[in-house]
Amino acid sequence: MKKPNVLLIMADQHRGDTMGCMGHPAVETPNLDWLAAEGTLFRNAYTPCPSCVPARASLLTGMDPWHTGILGMGRGQGQFIDGYAHTLPGELSRAEYHTCAVGKMHFEPQRSLRGFHQTLLDEDGRQLDPGFVSDYQQWFDRNKTGDYGIVDHGVDWNSWISRPFHAPEFLHPTNWTAQTSLRFLQERDPQRPFFLMMSFCRPHSPYDPPAYYYDLYMNKQLPAAAIGDWAARHDVPRDAANHNAWRGRRSDEEIRRARAGYYGAVHHIDHQIGLVLNYLTRTRQMNDTLVIYLSDHGDMLGDHHLWRKTYAYEGSAHIPLIVRQPGRMGRPQRSIVDEPAVLQDIMPTILETAGLDIPSEVTGRSLLPLIGGEAADWREYVHGEHSTCYADEQETQYVTDGRMKYVWLPRLDEEQLFDLEADPGERRDVSGDPAYAGQLAQWRQRLVRELEPRANGMAEGGRLIGQQGKPYQVSPHYQRRLAYAGRHQE
């Protein structure tokens, strides 16, 4: 049987609740809503590590963070290096797919391919390698209509500040990513199936959609930030004063502008996704194409006085996930799945759809049985984590099934429990409520079972061990990746 095409669409920092099909009261996502109606919407999808590099490593290797070796960003946790025997694009390239990545990849080195035949990059202004200039930056400079740069609006890459894009809309990185992806589809090898990873840099800050989208949401009623009964610890005026603050209370109006910019960016991405989906429909390729939409992690947007990502909380850890199977394959599918899914499930899902073997080192599971209603033995929960990045109190471990969530802050040795069905905004920590004592113990033990096999001092004898003052965790698998990369560079 002819192998299906694969279109993997990723948006950077898109939180799981901000789509029309997820019931958001303000955000409009007509193309994603159509994709969900045609396929399967996963309502409880999570990132295994809520920041860019570790999440992308899990996505493209099919492994959880402990086995990729990348436990977070910062504190020497590592980069997505050339140290993996198997990657999703590598397996598909070996199977005669024509593979291409467009947009943000976050590889190290930046021009490495990770198994793709070609990468066309927008790296958010990141210039880590000598002489590196992204493809988007080069295109922008060739086509700009005046003497300005890509961030001359003055808003930095991790800021809570929001305003409309300062240049003509056609120069926006979201437009570039869609147009460049479209050009690949038009110029690809027609004798091979394609694998295209279309990776948008937004809605990650700067929250700078074109004026049409910014104004649209400034004129809407927007949901206020959720503030938990436990969130006072993050109301730190000195931290909040930073224009790139990771935490701290900003004014209601500043939060509203941030949300208008963020929601506008999501809407803008949706329209540009429509450009690509319309092309595939007109050229009669949709019926032969597996389409997956997801994000690497979310964005707190001021919830609980927090900004950006790296946290276990819903705004940061809960991600969108839509899977639309190729129509010609005629497989049964559920329209909505509530069982928990995680990013490392994507590689085995795509490989199984393509009829390819799944490497033994993959720790994720194919979602196809779950989509078809045949996975009676599906996992009960997913595990996520993030090492220290901004501060010790932000390091986190979590387990959740989308209905309950247990959070442990190792360097504070504090735990939280949230009843997500009753309290989706995580406003009330019920870890101290006697009515939840049994569930607290159950969820704590689930995390212990995840951590004890590591034998790294985080869990022993059936209990969690606080990490105050102890060395930061390093996965032994990362050292193996470094050695593998070194051998293959000789």
Residue, then its C-alpha position, 0 to 999 in steps of 0.5 A: m500500500k502507498k505510504p501516507n504523507v505526513l504533515l506535523i504542525m507545531a505551534d510554539q507555546h500554545r496552551g491546550d485550552t486556547m482553541g474553539c474546539m476546546g471550548h475557549p470563550a474568546v479564541e477563534t480557530p476555525n481551521l483547527d476546529w475543522l481538523a478536530a471535527e475531521g479527526t480526533l481531539f485529545r482533550n488531555a494531552y500533556t508535554p513531558c517537559p514544559s520548555c522548548v528543547p526537552a519537549r522537542a527532543s521527546l517529540l522527535t525521538g519518541m522518548d521521555p526526558w529521562h531517556t533523551g537526557i534533557l530534563g529542562m532548559g538552564r542549569g547545564q541540562g543540555q541541548f538537542i544534540d546529534g546523539y540519537a540513533h533514531t529520530l522521527p525524520g531519520e526513520l521516515s527519510r530511510a523509508e524513502y520519504h521526502t522530509c523537510a522542516v520549516g520554522k523553529m527547530h532549536f537544534e544544536p548545532q542550529r544547521s544540523l538536520r536530525g534526519f531531515h533532508q532539509t531545514l528552513l529555519d526561523e530561530d526567534g533571533r537565536q544566533l548560537d553558532p558562528g555566522f548563523v543567520s536564519d532563513y527567515q532573517q535573510w528573507f525578511d532583510r531582502n523583502k522589508t519595505g524600510d529600515y527596520g529589523i525583526v524586533d524593532h517594536g522593542v519587545d523581547w523574546n520572552s516578554w509579557i509586553s504585547r503590541p501589534f507587529h511593527a512591519p507589514e503583515f506579509l513579513h510576519p514570521t507566521n506568514w513566512t512559515a506557512q508560505t515556505s511550507l507551501r513552497f516545499l509542498q509545491e516543489r517536493d519530489p512527487q514520486r515520494p510521500f512527504f514528511l513536512m514539519m511546519s513549526f511556527c515560532r508563535p504564539h510564543s512571545p513576543y505577543d506581536p500579531p498583525a494589527y488586525y488580530y491584536d485589535l480583534y481581541m482587544n475589542k473582545q471580552l477576555p478571561a481574567a487570569a486564574i489566581g490560586d489560593w496558593a499563588a501568593r509565593h509568586d507575587v514578587p514585585r522585584d521579579a515582576a519589574n523585569h520586562n521578561a519576568w517569569r513571575g510576578r503580578r502585573s496590572d489587569e490591563e497589562i494582562r489583558r493586552a498580553r492575552a489579546g496579543y497571544y490570542g491574536a497570534v493563535h488566530h493568525i496561526d490558524h488562518q495560515i494553517g488554513l492556507v496549507l490545508n486549502y492547498l492540500t485539499r485543492t490538489r487532492q492530497m488531504n485524503d492521503t495525508l496524516v495531519i497532526y497539530l500540537s505544541d511543545h508546551g503552553d504559556m501561563l499568561g499571568d495565571h497564578h502570577l506566572w509567565r512563560k513556561t516550565y511549570a506543571y500547571e495547566g497553562s504550561a503543561h497542557i497542550p493541544l493535540i489533534v490527529r486526522q488520519p488519512g481518509r483513504m485508510g478507512r480506519p475507525q476513529r473516535s472523535i474525542v479521546d479523554e485518555p492521557a497522551v504525551l508528546q513521545d507518543i507522536m513518533p510511534t503514531i506516525l511510524e505505525t501509520a506509515g507501516l514502519d517499525i518502531p525502534s525499541e528505545v522509543t518509550g511512547r506508545s502509538l495513539l492509533p489503538l486509542i483512536g480506534g477504541e481498542a486500547a483497553d490497557w492504556r496508561e492511567y496517567v502521564h508523568g512530566e518534569h522540569s529541572t531548575c531553570y528560573a529558580d529552585e522553587q520552579e523545579t517540578q515533577y508532576v503526574t496527571d490523567g487530566r482529571m486529577k494532578y499531583v505536583w511535587l516541588p523537589r527543592l521545596d519538598e512541597e506537594q500540591l493536588f488539584d481536582l481538575e474536573a471541579d477546578p480546571g483553573e487550579r485555584r484550590d490546592v486540595s493536598g491539605d483537604p482530608a477529603y482528598a487524603g486517599q487520592l493524595a497518597q495514591w498520586r504521590q505513590r504514582l510519582v514515587r514509582e516513576l522516580e525510584p527506578r532512576a536510583n538518583g536520590m529523588a525517591e527511596g523506600g516508597r517516599l519522595i526525598g526533598q532536594q534542598g541544597k543537593p546537586y541538580q539532577v543529570s540523566p546518565h543518558y545525556q552523557r551517552r548521547l554526548a559520547y555517541a555524538g562524539r563517535h559519529q563526528e570523528 
